[in-house]
Amino acid sequence: MASSAAAGRAAVYDAVFGADVMEKVRSSKVLVVGAGGIGCELLKDLVLVGFGHLEVVDLDTIDVSNLNRQFLFRPQHVGQSKSAIAAQAVASFNPRAGPIVSHHGNIIRGRMFSADFFRGFDLVINALDNQAARSHVNRMCLATRRTLIEGGSTGFAGQAHTIRGGATLCYDCRPKPVQKSFPVCTIRSTPDKPVHCIAWAKELHALLVGDAPNSVLYEPDDAPDHPPAAASSAAAAGPTAAPAADAGASRGESVYMRAVRRPDDAVCDDTAALAAWARGAFDALFRLEIEKKLSMGDAYRTARCRPTPLPLSRCHGFEAACEATLSAPLPAHRTPTLGECAGSFLSALQTFFSDPARRQAAREGRVAFDKDDDLSMRLVAAAANLRAITFGIEALSEFEIKSIAGNIVPAVATTNAVVAGLEAMEAVRALAGRDPADASYAVVLSTGISGGRTVSGDVVPPPNPACSECGRARVILRLDTKRLTLRQLIRGVLCGALGFEEPNILFAAAEAEEGAATGSHFSFLEDEDDASLLGLPLAALPAGGVTSGKLVTVDDFALDGARVEAVVVHVDCEGGGEEAVAAAVEVVGDFSAPEAARAAKEAKAKQAAQQAASAAAAAAAAAAAATAAGGDSDSDDDIVAEGSDADEGSDGSDDDDVFEILEGAGPPSPPSEDSSASRKRPREDEDDEPKRARLGEA
Ligand SMILES: [Zn+2]
C-alpha cells in the first residue's frame, strides 16, 4: 500500500516537474543542517518528494520540550540524537527513498564538517535556529560554491530563499538585529523593568557559579589581609561576615564580593555550613549592598525605582520553601511569593555546590547560563524576582523569566511547516536550474498584518557589494584555537600551506572582549616581536586572542605586501594529540595571493637579472666610451633613491631605472641578495600606505 502510494506520488511529481528534474532530485546529494522544528518538517517533505541522497546534521539531543512540535520524535526518544532519530523516522515514509545519513555534531566546531564535506553535496539546506550557525554555513557555502537554501521562522513570521554566491544576496548581506542589551549601570544599579533584573540575575549566575571575572557584577577582591580560608569561614557564619564586608564598603567597593566567593569543599560537604554560606550570599546581595549604596547618597539619585534593603527575615516562609524546593521546583506558570523566591534562591545555591561535578565546573568557570538547565534557570528566576522585589518592580513567573532570559520567541509549528515546504520547493527549483534570484518568500500567518496573504513572493536582492562575507575574498581558517600555537600557525599554516615568507599577523579585539580594551590590536612579526608569544595557543594571545569568528589579516612585505584575510573558526580536537591538532587545520577559499606574489617576485628577479646582465654589458661599453671622451661619472644618491622606489612599484622593465641603480650602486646584486634586501619591513610612515592602497585596488 505504502509502496503503491509512493509510486503514485512519484508519477505525479514526474508529471508536474518533469522526469528529468525528478531524476536530478533522486540522484543529487543534499545536506540538511538542523533536525529541529523546521528540520523535521523539511526532512519529511524532501523524502516524500523523492530526494534520494539526504544527509542531516544536528548537535542536539531530544528534549521533552521538543515533542509538541518536532513531530518525528516520541517520548521514548528523549535523550537520543535528533539527527539519528529524525533520519530513522522519515526513512519509513517513502520506501523508494534511499537511506538517510545522520551526523550528530556541531556544524561549526565539528572536525568532519570540512570544505570537502560541503563539496560532497549538490545542495545545502539550512533548518537552523541561530545566527552563528547560519552565518557559518553561509560562509562555507560561499567558499565551496554550493547553493544554499536558507529559511527561518520567528513566531508567526517566516521566510525562505536561495543563496548563490555572486547571484543573490547572502545570509550576511543585510545587518542582523543585535540582541538588545542595556547599559551596565542600569543592570548594576538602576533597574526599572523586569528585564533589567533578569539581565542582572544572569550576571549574578556568572558571578556565583559561572565565569565570574566575566560578570559585570565582578569586582577584583585581592585584599591581602583576608586569605580565602578565613573569608569562607567568615561567610559560613552568615551575617557575621558583615564587618569584613563593611570594611570594603568604606573603600567604595561593593560589599558582596567576599560573600559570593565560592565555598571550599569543607563548607560544601557540610549541609549546615553550606546553608549558612547561601544565607550569607543572600544577605550581602539583597540587604548589605543596597544599604551601602543608599548610604552613599547619590547612587540612586537618577533612579526611577529606589530600592529597599531586603533582610531574609522579611521573606516569610523562606525556610519551608527552601526545604520544599530542594526536592521539587516551584510551579513554573505562577508568580512565586517573596518567601518562595528566597527559599528557591537558597536551595538552588545549596543544590549547586553540594554536587561535586557542578562545583568543579563552577570553579573552572565552565558553567554558562543555559535556560534549559533547570537548576541554572531556577537560580536566575529566583534572583531576578528578589532583585525586582527589592526595587519595587513586578515579579514574574519562572516561565515568563525563561522566555526573556533565553530571548525565546515561541516557536509555531505551522510557520515551520510552511517554511520547510517552501525550502523543499526551492530545492527542486534549484536542481531544475531555475534562477536562484527568482523567488524569495515571506510567510506571515497572522492575516491581519499581510492583508490576508499567508505567503508572498518577491525576487531575491543581488549581493550587497559592502557585504563582509560575499563582497570580498576571504578565506576560512578552521583550526583548534585553544591548542594550536602561534608558532604552529606561522610555520605550519602561513609559511607552509599558504606560502607566506615573513607573515605579519594582525587582528583586533572584539567589542568589549574580556581582558582586552575595546579597539586594541595584536600585531606580530617574527624576529621583531616578543618571541615568547610563539608558544602560546592562539586563543591566549593578547587583545582577546584568536577565537572563533575573529577576522585575522596576514600580510607579508617580503612578498610585496601579499595579503590574506581569514575568518577563524574554532574546531574541537579534544582527545587528539599534537599531530591531530596540526592535521585538523583547514584553509578554505582562495588563498593564492602569497603564491602569486612569490611567483611574480621570482619572475621579476629573473627578469631583473637578465636586464642587469645586458645593462652591465651596455654600461661597460658606455664607460669605455666615456673614459675615451673624459666625461664625469658622479653618482647621485637622490636619483638612486627615486629609482629604487620607482622600481619597486613598477614591473622593473624601465631601462632608465635599471641604469640609475647601476650607476649609483655599483655592480648589480645577484637575485638572491636582492630578495633578502627587499625583505626589510618598510617603516609605516614611508611605504605602508601606498602599498596598501595599491593592494586595495588590485
Ligand atoms: Zn553577502
Residues whose N, C-alpha, C, O or C-beta is under 5 A from the ligand:
A	BS01	ZN	L169 C170 D172 C173 N464 C467 E469 C470 G471
